[in-house]
Amino acid sequence: MSKSAGKIVITIASKLLFHHKNMENSTSSTASLQHPLQSAHEGEHEHHSVFYTARLSLKRHASGGNVLIAVTVLALIIANIPGLNQHYFNFWEQKIALQVGQFNLFSHSGHAMSMLDFINDALMAIFFFTIGLEIKREILVGELSSFKQALLPIIAAIGGMVFPVVIYFMFAHGTSYSGGAAIPMATDIAFSLGVLSMLGKRVPLSLKIFLTTLAVVDDIGGIIVIALFYSTHIEGMLLIVAFLLLGVLLLGSVMRIQNNWFYLGIGAVVWFLFLNSGIHPTIAGVLVAFCIPAKPVFAPKKYIKTIRAQMRKFNAEDDEKLNRRSILSKDQMNWLKQIESASDKVISPLQELEDSLHSTVNYIILPLFAFANAGIYLLDTPASSIFEGISIAIICALVLGKLLGIFVFSWLTVKFKLAPMPEGTNWKMMFAIAMLGGIGFTVSLFIANLSFGGGSPEQLELLSHAKLGIVIGSLLAGFLGWLLLHRTLPTDAHNPEEQEE
């Protein structure tokens, strides 16, 4: 069980114990025996709980975005310090292996992965696995579960993908870099929410949720593009075996197998098969995530019934025994194990994995990816190169394309009354948030590597200039978005609920 899940269980247990003692000690009225979930404040508590969960998720992404900003700046500095930069670039070319006999897990078509390949193909598969979990959760119970709620960010995201591609093609048509049109499609959720976090409680929660949902839809678009356009020669037999194993995972989900290692172990084999089959291995991460069960074994009501029964046994114990710090009795151990077992069964594998992996992805994998990929050697790069070729194509696509696509499609959606505006917002705020959507970064860098990571000098030069365009475009969109929001948002806290924390 994850630490967060453990805290939730302890909190529930303590509240139930407190409530149970109150029930035993109170005989004054029937109302005092009322089930806590049937109280007059039920709706208020549930509403607060839902928005607390949303705020917690947004806060995690935002803090991860701040780490990404710091790591990106560090990579750019180290890559341009003479003497130190050679060690930086050489490190990513080191070979990596997890080998038993002749079999190396980290190999592609018989060739060992470099450290950079390991980050981009293996660790980023874990990132896309968490994206898959997030998408599945959003579809089942999140913003994407309601068509009316999801329609505005979905249409805005489509505009935010189409316009950048069109603008990029206007610059790149007939050139050697026309194959990078997908680079400016994505919005970096962590980076963009990191910028929003700088404005604190002035930002309406509805605006944060709109941007988060838009970024999730962007991720879906990016995943589709990677699957369709960045696959090499297909090895049919390996792919057939991989899909058979995905079928086993689906069967496990139907049979309610809750063991995470069942899914992660088979998922690792699926990743290896995708890696060597010609389909990009990050797609394996997404497909495995879709196979993770979202329903727990126990419904919350059964869990509460089980935990109450065990707490009642503790209440029957002598207070002096419970206050003593001594080794637990066998009965006490069994009671606690039943509580732990029930707690494992009330949290679905999807929720537990998403919660457990969040810190690893946000504070290790993504910063490591940024540190490895954002280091651009600039000392012999003329300043004029920023305003030509692939660099200016990406900058304009991110800054102008995203802004126009998100804003225009949002305006048309609301104008034709297909969906309402996010609560507590106006068109000035929407214009600013559309500008913030131009922060491409993580997925943009990832697609740039897929587009121009061929290894030839020409491809590597294009990759370097593409990265430069991504960094400058993302920083420019982030700064302009922050500036516009700073000028348009109210000066006081917009989310009164957040003031309670």
Residue pairs with C-beta under 8 A, 6 or more apart in sequence:
1 9
1 340
1 343
1 344
1 347
1 352
2 352
2 355
2 356
4 355
5 343
5 347
5 351
5 352
5 355
6 343
8 347
9 339
9 340
9 343
12 304
12 307
13 307
13 311
13 339
16 304
16 307
16 308
16 311
17 311
17 314
17 315
19 36
20 308
20 311
20 312
20 315
21 315
22 32
23 32
23 33
24 315
26 32
26 33
39 45
48 497
51 205
51 497
52 497
54 205
54 208
54 209
55 205
55 495
55 497
55 498
55 501
57 212
58 193
58 205
58 208
58 209
58 212
59 197
60 358
60 359
60 362
61 189
61 190
61 193
61 194
61 212
61 362
62 190
62 193
62 194
62 196
62 197
63 194
63 197
63 362
64 190
64 194
64 361
64 362
64 363
64 366
65 188
65 189
65 190
65 191
65 192
65 193
65 194
65 195
65 197
66 194
66 197
67 362
67 363
67 366
67 367
68 188
68 190
68 191
68 194
68 366
68 367
68 370
68 441
68 442
69 191
69 194
71 367
71 370
71 371
71 374
72 370
72 371
72 374
72 441
72 471
74 371
75 370
75 371
75 372
75 373
75 374
75 375
76 374
76 375
76 376
76 378
76 471
78 84
78 85
78 88
78 375
79 85
79 88
79 89
79 375
79 376
79 377
79 378
80 377
80 378
80 379
82 379
85 375
85 377
88 375
89 375
89 377
91 115
92 114
92 115
92 116
92 119
92 372
93 114
93 115
93 116
94 114
94 115
95 112
95 113
95 114
95 115
96 106
96 112
96 113
96 114
96 115
96 117
96 118
97 104
97 105
97 106
97 107
97 112
97 113
98 104
98 105
98 106
99 105
104 112
105 268
105 272
106 112
106 113
106 118
106 122
107 113
108 117
108 121
108 275
108 276
109 276
113 121
113 122
115 372
116 372
116 373
119 368
119 369
119 372
119 373
120 369
120 372
120 373
120 446
120 449
121 275
121 280
121 281
121 282
122 271
122 281
123 365
123 368
123 369
124 282
124 365
124 369
124 446
125 271
125 281
125 282
125 284
125 285
126 285
126 357
126 360
126 361
126 365
127 282
127 285
127 361
127 365
127 366
127 369
127 442
128 223
128 282
128 283
128 285
128 286
128 289
129 267
129 285
129 286
129 288
129 289
129 357
130 289
130 354
130 357
130 358
130 361
131 216
131 219
131 223
131 285
131 286
131 289
132 285
132 286
132 287
132 288
132 289
132 290
133 289
133 292
133 350
133 353
133 354
133 357
134 216
134 354
135 144
135 216
135 219
135 220
135 286
135 289
136 289
136 290
136 292
136 294
136 350
137 294
137 350
137 351
137 354
138 144
138 145
138 213
138 216
139 145
140 294
142 213
143 149
143 150
143 153
143 209
143 212
143 213
143 216
144 150
144 154
144 213
144 216
144 217
148 419
150 213
151 413
151 418
151 419
152 210
152 410
152 413
152 414
152 418
152 419
152 420
152 421
152 422
153 210
153 213
153 214
153 217
154 213
154 217
155 409
155 410
155 412
155 413
155 418
155 419
156 210
156 214
156 405
156 406
156 409
156 410
156 413
156 434
157 187
157 213
157 214
157 215
157 217
157 218
157 221
157 406
158 217
158 221
158 405
158 409
159 404
159 405
159 406
159 407
159 408
159 409
159 410
160 185
160 187
160 214
160 218
160 401
160 402
160 405
160 406
160 409
160 434
160 437
161 185
161 218
161 221
161 405
162 405
163 400
163 401
163 402
163 404
163 405
163 408
164 184
164 185
164 397
164 398
164 401
164 402
164 405
165 181
165 182
165 184
165 185
165 397
165 401
166 401
167 184
167 393
167 396
167 397
167 400
167 401
168 180
168 181
168 183
168 184
168 393
168 394
168 396
168 397
168 401
169 178
169 181
171 392
171 393
171 396
171 397
172 178
172 180
172 181
172 390
172 393
175 389
175 390
176 458
176 462
177 389
177 390
177 393
177 452
177 462
177 466
179 451
179 452
180 390
180 394
180 447
180 448
180 451
180 452
180 462
180 466
182 222
182 225
182 229
182 447
182 451
183 394
183 397
183 440
183 444
183 447
183 448
183 451
183 466
183 470
184 394
184 397
184 398
184 401
184 402
184 440
184 444
184 470
184 473
185 218
185 221
185 222
185 225
185 440
185 443
185 444
185 447
186 215
186 218
186 219
186 221
186 222
186 440
186 442
186 443
186 444
186 447
187 211
187 214
187 215
187 218
187 402
187 437
187 438
187 439
187 440
188 215
188 439
188 440
188 441
188 442
188 443
188 444
188 474
189 211
189 212
189 215
189 216
189 219
190 362
190 366
190 442
191 439
191 441
191 442
191 474
191 478
192 211
192 215
192 436
192 437
192 439
192 478
192 481
193 208
193 211
193 212
195 436
195 439
195 478
195 481
195 482
196 203
196 207
196 208
196 211
196 436
196 485
198 482
199 482
199 485
199 486
199 489
200 493
201 493
201 494
201 495
201 498
201 499
202 489
202 490
202 491
202 492
202 493
202 494
203 485
203 489
203 494
203 495
204 422
204 423
204 424
204 425
204 429
204 494
204 495
205 494
205 495
205 497
205 498
206 422
206 423
206 424
206 425
207 422
207 424
207 425
207 429
207 433
209 422
210 422
210 425
210 433
211 433
211 436
211 437
214 406
214 437
215 437
218 443
219 443
222 443
222 447
223 282
223 283
223 286
225 447
226 280
226 282
226 283
226 447
226 450
227 279
227 280
227 283
230 280
230 447
230 450
230 451
231 278
231 279
231 280
232 278
233 278
234 277
234 278
234 279
235 276
235 277
235 278
236 277
238 273
238 274
238 276
238 277
239 273
239 274
239 277
239 278
239 279
241 273
242 270
242 273
242 274
242 277
242 284
245 266
245 269
245 270
245 273
246 270
246 287
246 288
246 291
248 266
249 263
249 266
249 267
249 270
249 288
249 291
249 292
250 291
252 262
252 263
252 291
252 293
253 291
253 292
253 293
256 293
256 295
256 297
257 263
257 293
258 293
258 296
258 297
258 344
258 345
258 349
260 349
260 352
260 353
263 288
263 291
263 292
263 349
263 353
266 288
267 284
267 285
267 288
270 284
270 287
270 288
271 281
271 284
271 285
271 288
272 281
273 284
274 280
274 281
274 283
274 284
275 281
275 284
280 450
282 446
292 349
292 350
292 353
293 348
293 349
293 350
294 348
294 350
294 351
295 348
296 345
296 346
296 347
296 348
297 345
297 346
298 306
298 342
298 345
298 346
299 346
300 346
302 346
303 342
303 343
303 345
303 346
306 338
306 339
306 342
307 339
307 342
307 343
310 335
310 336
310 338
310 339
313 331
313 335
314 322
314 332
314 335
317 332
328 336
366 442
369 442
369 445
369 446
370 441
370 442
370 445
373 445
373 446
373 449
373 467
374 445
374 467
374 471
376 464
376 467
376 468
376 471
377 464
378 468
381 464
381 468
385 391
385 465
385 468
386 392
386 395
386 468
386 469
386 472
389 465
390 462
390 465
390 466
390 469
391 465
391 466
391 468
391 469
391 472
392 469
393 469
394 444
394 466
394 469
394 470
394 473
395 469
395 472
395 473
395 476
396 473
397 473
398 438
398 439
398 440
398 444
398 469
398 470
398 473
398 474
398 476
398 477
399 435
399 438
399 473
399 476
399 477
399 480
401 438
402 434
402 435
402 437
402 438
402 440
402 477
403 431
403 434
403 435
403 437
403 438
403 477
404 434
405 434
406 433
406 434
406 437
407 430
407 431
407 434
410 430
410 434
411 427
411 430
413 419
414 420
414 421
421 430
422 430
424 494
426 488
428 484
428 488
429 485
429 488
429 489
431 484
431 488
432 481
432 484
432 485
432 488
433 481
433 485
435 477
435 480
435 481
435 484
436 477
436 478
436 481
436 482
436 485
437 477
437 481
438 473
438 474
438 476
438 477
438 478
438 481
439 474
439 477
439 478
439 481
440 470
440 473
440 474
441 470
441 471
441 474
444 470
444 474
445 467
445 470
448 463
448 466
448 467
448 470
449 463
451 463
451 466
452 459
452 460
452 462
452 463
452 466
453 459
453 463
493 499
